[in-house]
Amino acid sequence: MLCLNLKIKKNIFKIIRIFRSTFRVSSLQSVITISFTLLIVTGMILMSLVLYNKFYQTAKINSSISTSQIMDQVNINLGSYISGMSEVSNLVNDELKRGVPSNDNDIGKLLGMALKLRKDIVTLGVFSKNGELVASSSKEKLKKGLNIQEEEWFKEERLQPEILHYSYPHVENLFAGKHLWVVSLSRDTNISYNDTLGNQVNEKGVLLVNMNFSAINELCQNVSLGKRGYMYIIDKNGNIIYHPQQQMIYAGIKKENIDFAVKRQEGNYIEDYNGEETVVSIKSVKNTEWKLVGVSYNNDMITTKKDIYSYFIFILIVSIFIICSISILISARISMPIRKLEKLMRKVEQGELNIYADVSGEREVKQLSKTFNLMISRIRQLLEQIIEEQEEKRKSELKALQAQINPHFLYNTLDSIVWMAENDENDGVVQMVTALANLFRISISRGGDIIDIKEELQHARSYLIIQQIRYGDKFDFIIEEMSPSIMNHKTLKIILQPIIENAIYHGIKGMVDKGNITISGQVIENRICLCVTDDGLGMPPDKVSKILIKEEKREKSSGIGVKNVHERIQLYYGPEYGLEISSEVDEGTKVKIWLPLLGEQEGG
């Protein structure tokens, strides 16, 4: 009989080794997961590279289009502004050519009326061919010692009288009391005025319109091309009409390659300036000899490229994570029948023989399951005599193991974590996840049933933290400090959680006011007494007397049950240990857990 038992055990261990070498070292789930993940990730990387290049090229084209559109819009606005000035000068010129003003006073009135047409006109003036002031819109007189014939706008008009001339920005220097920055428009016109002898004179003259430069500045100053790009305006001679850093250029702090823009026609050009590659866009301003020049930096496009690259990397990492998760789920589903059979084999390895393999799957798996059941059936026939107390202990261990992780409690906890994450309650998420991790770590406790009392208290603290967050501070809890003579002793694991769970669900949950839970411990008559006290609804005496005699119907998240804790303690340590419950209605409940003094090497 003994030889037969040894032979059966040897065969069992041989089958277990075969299973472990087949499904653990070369895990089917691992092979499926890795293969599926590599296939999908490779495809995603290739697709990401193609999309990345496409997106970058599209961004580059869009940036170029955007720059062109911005410059076109500024050019239109600037042209409209210039056209408005030209229209005013045309209006005045037409009146002068018609000879409507008969003398210089009439011309002055005409200029005064024209001044009111546009708020951005500073002054208007009509000058003779010799540079003498005939009439102006200003009440101020010309500055003393001023020679009009030396003014740049007057010279330009004398050289080319057939076109309109626009000067570069300068301080208005004709009339006393005027100090605004202006751009001057000068043109040829016919004038009629009385000379110093009182004779009527009809001759060619010059019409001057001084425009407030701030209007041009407002059109251009808020325009940017990319992160560092800008625009500026120059005339045909390279004089700066507008530049966002004009003062720095005049001060010699910044340089601008104006000669490059002056020599080029309209279009886009690549220029290497100050060691950096730039795109120079040139457009002519309508009705003027000005050029609108846009400067954008290719490095800004490189930054955009980096942003797109970072975005794709982020998407790729998230996608890989999702794909790995999905592949794990799929491979787990495929390998589940074999894993079930493997778990059953592990139970046999641990000495649990009262099992039956009902594993569905492929034909080979079913055949293996059938063979396994036949083997276990033969083993059970040879091992019929089992001590009742050992059988009860085994059932209790199985029951406790199966209930260590309550699915409903886990679902509610994870749901609370998701809710807090969606509401950016990051501190609460960290606290709850940490507590849940500690809860599971101690629950598993490397497969052992005996742990230190300090670990059991930590398990209870983690559970209380999770429930306190879930119920929105419905209760407070205190775990009183205990002496090392208690903390370093051993106990069955998960004996406090069911008691606390009962206190929350049946004692505090239905209260209007905030409840309190206290956990304490002391050594009494060479025994350890752990005490869980709550100030909840309490119970009548008849209900208290039935708790440890007949198991009550469990509610949701009721854990492994108070009665189960009591039975487990008595199975391990004897009838003199277990639970002692006292309660009063509307006063609360106190549960004492009596345990033996067990040292570090003792566990029952």
Secondary structure in CASP SS format (residue, H / E / C, confidence):
PFRMAT SS
TARGET T0000
AUTHOR 0000-0000-0000
METHOD secondary structure of the structure
MODEL  1
M C 1.00
L H 1.00
C H 1.00
L H 1.00
N H 1.00
L H 1.00
K H 1.00
I H 1.00
K H 1.00
K H 1.00
N H 1.00
I H 1.00
F H 1.00
K H 1.00
I H 1.00
I H 1.00
R H 1.00
I H 1.00
F H 1.00
R H 1.00
S H 1.00
T H 1.00
F H 1.00
R H 1.00
V H 1.00
S C 1.00
S C 1.00
L H 1.00
Q H 1.00
S H 1.00
V H 1.00
I H 1.00
T H 1.00
I H 1.00
S H 1.00
F H 1.00
T H 1.00
L H 1.00
L H 1.00
I H 1.00
V H 1.00
T H 1.00
G H 1.00
M H 1.00
I H 1.00
L H 1.00
M H 1.00
S H 1.00
L H 1.00
V H 1.00
L H 1.00
Y H 1.00
N H 1.00
K H 1.00
F H 1.00
Y H 1.00
Q H 1.00
T H 1.00
A H 1.00
K H 1.00
I H 1.00
N H 1.00
S H 1.00
S H 1.00
I H 1.00
S H 1.00
T H 1.00
S H 1.00
Q H 1.00
I H 1.00
M H 1.00
D H 1.00
Q H 1.00
V H 1.00
N H 1.00
I H 1.00
N H 1.00
L H 1.00
G H 1.00
S H 1.00
Y H 1.00
I H 1.00
S H 1.00
G H 1.00
M H 1.00
S H 1.00
E H 1.00
V H 1.00
S H 1.00
N H 1.00
L H 1.00
V H 1.00
N H 1.00
D H 1.00
E H 1.00
L H 1.00
K H 1.00
R H 1.00
G C 1.00
V C 1.00
P C 1.00
S C 1.00
N C 1.00
D H 1.00
N H 1.00
D H 1.00
I H 1.00
G H 1.00
K H 1.00
L H 1.00
L H 1.00
G H 1.00
M H 1.00
A H 1.00
L H 1.00
K C 1.00
L C 1.00
R C 1.00
K C 1.00
D C 1.00
I E 1.00
V E 1.00
T E 1.00
L E 1.00
G E 1.00
V E 1.00
F E 1.00
S E 1.00
K C 1.00
N C 1.00
G C 1.00
E C 1.00
L E 1.00
V E 1.00
A E 1.00
S E 1.00
S C 1.00
S C 1.00
K C 1.00
E C 1.00
K C 1.00
L E 1.00
K C 1.00
K C 1.00
G C 1.00
L C 1.00
N C 1.00
I H 1.00
Q H 1.00
E H 1.00
E C 1.00
E H 1.00
W H 1.00
F H 1.00
K H 1.00
E H 1.00
E H 1.00
R H 1.00
L H 1.00
Q C 1.00
P C 1.00
E C 1.00
I C 1.00
L C 1.00
H E 1.00
Y E 1.00
S C 1.00
Y C 1.00
P C 1.00
H E 1.00
V E 1.00
E C 1.00
N C 1.00
L C 1.00
F E 1.00
A C 1.00
G C 1.00
K C 1.00
H C 1.00
L C 1.00
W E 1.00
V E 1.00
V E 1.00
S E 1.00
L E 1.00
S E 1.00
R E 1.00
D E 1.00
T E 1.00
N E 1.00
I E 1.00
S E 1.00
Y E 1.00
N E 1.00
D C 1.00
T C 1.00
L C 1.00
G C 1.00
N C 1.00
Q E 1.00
V E 1.00
N E 1.00
E E 1.00
K E 1.00
G E 1.00
V E 1.00
L E 1.00
L E 1.00
V E 1.00
N E 1.00
M E 1.00
N E 1.00
F H 1.00
S H 1.00
A H 1.00
I H 1.00
N H 1.00
E H 1.00
L H 1.00
C H 1.00
Q C 1.00
N C 1.00
V C 1.00
S C 1.00
L E 1.00
G C 1.00
K C 1.00
R C 1.00
G E 1.00
Y E 1.00
M E 1.00
Y E 1.00
I E 1.00
I E 1.00
D C 1.00
K C 1.00
N C 1.00
G C 1.00
N C 1.00
I E 1.00
I E 1.00
Y E 1.00
H C 1.00
P C 1.00
Q C 1.00
Q H 1.00
Q H 1.00
M H 1.00
I H 1.00
Y H 1.00
A C 1.00
G C 1.00
I C 1.00
K C 1.00
K C 1.00
E C 1.00
N C 1.00
I H 1.00
D H 1.00
F H 1.00
A H 1.00
V H 1.00
K C 1.00
R C 1.00
Q C 1.00
E C 1.00
G E 1.00
N E 1.00
Y E 1.00
I E 1.00
E E 1.00
D E 1.00
Y E 1.00
N C 1.00
G C 1.00
E E 1.00
E E 1.00
T E 1.00
V E 1.00
V E 1.00
S E 1.00
I E 1.00
K E 1.00
S E 1.00
V C 1.00
K C 1.00
N C 1.00
T C 1.00
E C 1.00
W C 1.00
K E 1.00
L E 1.00
V E 1.00
G E 1.00
V E 1.00
S E 1.00
Y E 1.00
N H 1.00
N H 1.00
D H 1.00
M H 1.00
I H 1.00
T H 1.00
T H 1.00
K H 1.00
K H 1.00
D H 1.00
I H 1.00
Y H 1.00
S H 1.00
Y H 1.00
F H 1.00
I H 1.00
F H 1.00
I H 1.00
L H 1.00
I H 1.00
V H 1.00
S H 1.00
I H 1.00
F H 1.00
I H 1.00
I H 1.00
C H 1.00
S H 1.00
I H 1.00
S H 1.00
I H 1.00
L H 1.00
I H 1.00
S H 1.00
A H 1.00
R H 1.00
I H 1.00
S H 1.00
M H 1.00
P H 1.00
I H 1.00
R H 1.00
K H 1.00
L H 1.00
E H 1.00
K H 1.00
L H 1.00
M H 1.00
R H 1.00
K H 1.00
V H 1.00
E H 1.00
Q C 1.00
G C 1.00
E C 1.00
L C 1.00
N C 1.00
I C 1.00
Y C 1.00
A C 1.00
D C 1.00
V C 1.00
S C 1.00
G C 1.00
E C 1.00
R H 1.00
E H 1.00
V H 1.00
K H 1.00
Q H 1.00
L H 1.00
S H 1.00
K H 1.00
T H 1.00
F H 1.00
N H 1.00
L H 1.00
M H 1.00
I H 1.00
S H 1.00
R H 1.00
I H 1.00
R H 1.00
Q H 1.00
L H 1.00
L C 1.00
E C 1.00
Q C 1.00
I C 1.00
I C 1.00
E H 1.00
E H 1.00
Q H 1.00
E H 1.00
E H 1.00
K H 1.00
R H 1.00
K H 1.00
S H 1.00
E H 1.00
L H 1.00
K H 1.00
A H 1.00
L H 1.00
Q H 1.00
A C 1.00
Q C 1.00
I C 1.00
N C 1.00
P H 1.00
H H 1.00
F H 1.00
L H 1.00
Y H 1.00
N H 1.00
T H 1.00
L H 1.00
D H 1.00
S H 1.00
I H 1.00
V H 1.00
W H 1.00
M H 1.00
A H 1.00
E H 1.00
N C 1.00
D C 1.00
E C 1.00
N H 1.00
D H 1.00
G H 1.00
V H 1.00
V H 1.00
Q H 1.00
M H 1.00
V H 1.00
T H 1.00
A H 1.00
L H 1.00
A H 1.00
N H 1.00
L H 1.00
F H 1.00
R H 1.00
I H 1.00
S H 1.00
I H 1.00
S H 1.00
R H 1.00
G H 1.00
G C 1.00
D C 1.00
I E 1.00
I E 1.00
D E 1.00
I H 1.00
K H 1.00
E H 1.00
E H 1.00
L H 1.00
Q H 1.00
H H 1.00
A H 1.00
R H 1.00
S H 1.00
Y H 1.00
L H 1.00
I H 1.00
I H 1.00
Q H 1.00
Q H 1.00
I H 1.00
R H 1.00
Y C 1.00
G C 1.00
D C 1.00
K C 1.00
F E 1.00
D E 1.00
F E 1.00
I E 1.00
I E 1.00
E C 1.00
E C 1.00
M C 1.00
S C 1.00
P H 1.00
S H 1.00
I H 1.00
M H 1.00
N C 1.00
H C 1.00
K E 1.00
T E 1.00
L E 1.00
K C 1.00
I C 1.00
I C 1.00
L H 1.00
Q H 1.00
P H 1.00
I H 1.00
I H 1.00
E H 1.00
N H 1.00
A H 1.00
I H 1.00
Y H 1.00
H H 1.00
G H 1.00
I H 1.00
K C 1.00
G C 1.00
M C 1.00
V C 1.00
D C 1.00
K C 1.00
G E 1.00
N E 1.00
I E 1.00
T E 1.00
I E 1.00
S E 1.00
G E 1.00
Q E 1.00
V E 1.00
I E 1.00
E C 1.00
N C 1.00
R E 1.00
I E 1.00
C E 1.00
L E 1.00
C E 1.00
V E 1.00
T E 1.00
D E 1.00
D C 1.00
G C 1.00
L C 1.00
G C 1.00
M C 1.00
P C 1.00
P H 1.00
D H 1.00
K H 1.00
V H 1.00
S H 1.00
K H 1.00
I H 1.00
L C 1.00
I C 1.00
K C 1.00
E C 1.00
E C 1.00
K C 1.00
R C 1.00
E C 1.00
K C 1.00
S C 1.00
S C 1.00
G C 1.00
I C 1.00
G C 1.00
V H 1.00
K H 1.00
N H 1.00
V H 1.00
H H 1.00
E H 1.00
R H 1.00
I H 1.00
Q H 1.00
L H 1.00
Y H 1.00
Y H 1.00
G C 1.00
P C 1.00
E C 1.00
Y C 1.00
G E 1.00
L E 1.00
E E 1.00
I E 1.00
S E 1.00
S E 1.00
E E 1.00
V C 1.00
D C 1.00
E C 1.00
G E 1.00
T E 1.00
K E 1.00
V E 1.00
K E 1.00
I E 1.00
W E 1.00
L E 1.00
P E 1.00
L C 1.00
L C 1.00
G C 1.00
E C 1.00
Q C 1.00
E C 1.00
G C 1.00
G C 1.00
END
